[in-house]
Amino acid sequence: MTRFVCTIVLCLGMCAALAAAEKITVPLDKAKLDKGELQTFVIPLKTSAGQAKRRVIGVVIIDAPPAKVWTVLENWEAMPAFVPGLEYYKILKRNSPSESIIEGTVKTGLIKILYTLVVRFDSVKLTQDWFFIKPEEVKAYNDKGIPVKKPTWNINNVEGFEYIEPYGDGSKTIYYYAPVIEAKAVPEWIERLLAKRGLDGYMLGVKKKVEGK
């Protein structure tokens, strides 16, 4: 169960109900930041049900300008090449240049986890936010001709946003990513612990991809 949930958090890491344009304020260690080390923080957020919980924020410097980082973050279908456990992302429908419906599959051992997200892109603010299509919403999408499948496993909800900003003289980028996942039968403290571990694989995978390492 632990490895299973950790893989989900790694590849589906999302954040709770903060607006995508809202900025994160955390006490960053500048020395670690300049070294390119990932820093994580636990902060209070609201879940989709309006309940107060604590979730994880990740921050890291990427040695590349924002435009280059954004190109990688925007290309969801390419992420299986560098995100562990992620088999594929597939764009089911582009509602507009700034919104897509994306299906993905995560594999851990012999188990595959299928899910679908609505992802919104803001190439001006360099932000993304996304939300999980719940089982009870699948029929409505299918009625519109969008072939959404019911998610597997016992996921209640995933939501999130991430954003990037220029760092220093603009030749580097500061990347913020705040994962959360609501799943049945998983204690909150375990979710937080696994989210912190999951940040490592996902964010550092993005960093290495952008930097060409």
PEZI-V331026 format. One record per residue. N is the residue number from 1. RES is the residue in three letters. PHI is phi as a letter, one per 20 degrees, with the letter a starting at -180 (* if undefined). NEAR is the number of other ideal C-beta (glycine too) atoms within 10 Angstrom. Layout:
BEGIN
<<N:RES:PHI:NEAR> <N:RES:PHI:NEAR>>
END
This chain:
BEGIN
<<1:MET:*:8> <2:THR:f:11> <3:ARG:f:12> <4:PHE:f:17> <5:VAL:f:22> <6:CYS:f:19> <7:THR:f:22> <8:ILE:f:25> <9:VAL:f:30> <10:LEU:f:25> <11:CYS:e:27> <12:LEU:d:25> <13:GLY:g:25> <14:MET:c:24> <15:CYS:d:27> <16:ALA:e:25> <17:ALA:f:16> <18:LEU:d:19> <19:ALA:f:9> <20:ALA:f:17> <21:ALA:e:11> <22:GLU:f:10> <23:LYS:e:10> <24:ILE:e:18> <25:THR:d:9> <26:VAL:c:14> <27:PRO:f:6> <28:LEU:f:14> <29:ASP:e:11> <30:LYS:f:7> <31:ALA:f:8> <32:LYS:f:14> <33:LEU:f:17> <34:ASP:f:12> <35:LYS:e:9> <36:GLY:n:14> <37:GLU:e:13> <38:LEU:f:18> <39:GLN:d:16> <40:THR:c:20> <41:PHE:b:17> <42:VAL:d:15> <43:ILE:c:15> <44:PRO:f:9> <45:LEU:c:19> <46:LYS:d:13> <47:THR:e:17> <48:SER:f:16> <49:ALA:e:10> <50:GLY:n:7> <51:GLN:e:11> <52:ALA:e:9> <53:LYS:c:16> <54:ARG:d:15> <55:ARG:c:26> <56:VAL:d:25> <57:ILE:d:22> <58:GLY:d:26> <59:VAL:c:22> <60:VAL:b:22> <61:ILE:e:21> <62:ILE:d:24> <63:ASP:e:16> <64:ALA:a:18> <65:PRO:f:17> <66:PRO:g:21> <67:ALA:g:13> <68:LYS:f:14> <69:VAL:f:25> <70:TRP:f:20> <71:THR:g:12> <72:VAL:f:18> <73:LEU:f:22> <74:GLU:f:14> <75:ASN:e:12> <76:TRP:f:21> <77:GLU:f:13> <78:ALA:e:13> <79:MET:f:19> <80:PRO:g:17> <81:ALA:f:10> <82:PHE:c:17> <83:VAL:d:19> <84:PRO:g:15> <85:GLY:n:20> <86:LEU:e:22> <87:GLU:e:14> <88:TYR:a:13> <89:TYR:c:20> <90:LYS:c:12> <91:ILE:f:12> <92:LEU:f:17> <93:LYS:a:16> <94:ARG:e:11> <95:ASN:f:12> <96:SER:a:8> <97:PRO:g:8> <98:SER:d:13> <99:GLU:b:13> <100:SER:c:21> <101:ILE:d:19> <102:ILE:c:19> <103:GLU:d:19> <104:GLY:b:21> <105:THR:c:17> <106:VAL:d:25> <107:LYS:d:15> <108:THR:c:17> <109:GLY:m:9> <110:LEU:e:5> <111:ILE:d:12> <112:LYS:d:12> <113:ILE:d:20> <114:LEU:d:14> <115:TYR:b:21> <116:THR:c:22> <117:LEU:c:23> <118:VAL:e:19> <119:VAL:d:19> <120:ARG:d:17> <121:PHE:d:21> <122:ASP:c:14> <123:SER:f:12> <124:VAL:e:7> <125:LYS:e:12> <126:LEU:l:20> <127:THR:c:22> <128:GLN:c:22> <129:ASP:c:20> <130:TRP:b:22> <131:PHE:b:17> <132:PHE:e:22> <133:ILE:e:23> <134:LYS:f:15> <135:PRO:g:12> <136:GLU:f:8> <137:GLU:e:14> <138:VAL:f:17> <139:LYS:g:11> <140:ALA:f:11> <141:TYR:f:18> <142:ASN:f:12> <143:ASP:f:8> <144:LYS:e:9> <145:GLY:n:7> <146:ILE:d:15> <147:PRO:f:12> <148:VAL:e:20> <149:LYS:d:15> <150:LYS:f:14> <151:PRO:f:21> <152:THR:e:13> <153:TRP:m:15> <154:ASN:d:11> <155:ILE:e:19> <156:ASN:e:15> <157:ASN:a:17> <158:VAL:c:26> <159:GLU:b:20> <160:GLY:r:25> <161:PHE:b:24> <162:GLU:b:24> <163:TYR:b:23> <164:ILE:c:22> <165:GLU:b:15> <166:PRO:f:15> <167:TYR:c:18> <168:GLY:m:10> <169:ASP:e:7> <170:GLY:n:11> <171:SER:e:11> <172:LYS:c:19> <173:THR:c:25> <174:ILE:d:18> <175:TYR:d:24> <176:TYR:d:19> <177:TYR:b:26> <178:ALA:c:26> <179:PRO:e:29> <180:VAL:b:27> <181:ILE:b:25> <182:GLU:d:21> <183:ALA:c:18> <184:LYS:f:8> <185:ALA:m:7> <186:VAL:c:20> <187:PRO:g:8> <188:GLU:g:13> <189:TRP:f:9> <190:ILE:f:15> <191:GLU:g:22> <192:ARG:f:18> <193:LEU:f:17> <194:LEU:f:24> <195:ALA:f:27> <196:LYS:f:19> <197:ARG:f:14> <198:GLY:f:25> <199:LEU:g:24> <200:ASP:g:14> <201:GLY:f:20> <202:TYR:f:24> <203:MET:f:23> <204:LEU:f:18> <205:GLY:f:19> <206:VAL:f:22> <207:LYS:g:22> <208:LYS:f:12> <209:LYS:f:19> <210:VAL:f:21> <211:GLU:f:13> <212:GLY:m:8> <213:LYS:d:8>>
END
